[in-house]
Amino acid sequence: MPIHVPPLSRRQFLTQSTALGVGLAYATSGLRAEEDFFANDPNYFALLSDTHIPSEPSVTARDVNMSTNLRQVVSQITADEKDKPAGVIVNGDCAYLRGLAADYVNFAGLVHPLGVAGLPLHLTMGNHDDRGPLYETFANQRREDPPVENKHLSMIESPYANWLLLDSLFKVNVVTGELGDAQLKWLAMALEVNPDKPIIVVAHHNPQFEQSDSGTAWTGMKDSTELFEILDAHPQVKAFIYGHTHNWNVSKRGNIHIINLPPVAYVFSAGKPNGWVDARLSANGMRLKLNTISATHPQNGQILDLKWA
């Protein structure tokens, strides 16, 4: 399946690389005709998070079959051949708990129809992922010269905005998230050299600016203060997208829209929606449409129009 491919012309695709050495990796396996792939809508992205796929498709948690949910979402994304996203972003916790190799094998089988449909797949790291086993299954996710050692990050270019995908995995199966000094430095540099187009920053963990209680573990991103000092200093940053909390919510912090993606898997609180988000970019903002696993959920089809400041 195609991995980390921005929606460019073939000439651009073959010759252009993104800033700061965040290059493009490409695999032809699973692609249909080349012109079909480049027919994808460059301003449409499918946003998923917290799929929590286990090693065996029959495994359930919180009365939910996670494999069944992801299969349904993939089917929905690929259903309309005339309306295809430029990319599908799965924002962390692709695997169930400990990022086992067998988890990613099952995950790969479930997302295979995306590749068949010519849809690029972009993965970020959550606290239940493990980079090593993931790279064994998705070999062309691995970079030989990563811009930040032991971090999985990338940049996606699209006509109306650039997407910066960060890696907040601190330790496998530890709830705390952390970007780290090296990645924060890379982010600041990436923003400095890309000032002219809106930027959407994506990471798995939620912002957390203070510990709940002294001595307890951070449940969100423990260097959130440092992160937002960088984001707030760059007016081209228009949105920050995260997952992790299994709670669909959209708010605003200053001029930055804060988007908490719903889980594909299970929710933590009864009545909350699980599913995925259809994101459509325009010159002045982004339209979000919530697609819930249950077609009868009262928030299914909810549309939010975000306007850039």
ABEGO torsion letter per residue (X at the ends): XBBGBBBBBAAAAAABBBBGGBBBBBBABGBBBAAAAAABBAABBBBBBGAGBBABAABBBGGBBAAAAAAAAAAAAAABAABBBABBBBBEGABAAAGBAAAAAAAAAAAAAAAAAGBBBBBBBBAABBAAAAAAABAAABBABBABBGBBBBBBBBAABBBBBBBABABBGBABBBAEAAAAAAAAAAAAABAABBBBBBBABBBBABBABBGBBBABBAAAAAAAAAAAABAABABBBBBGAGBBBBBBBEABBBBBBBBABBBABBGBBBEBBBBBBBAAEBBBBBBBABAABAABGBBBBBBBX
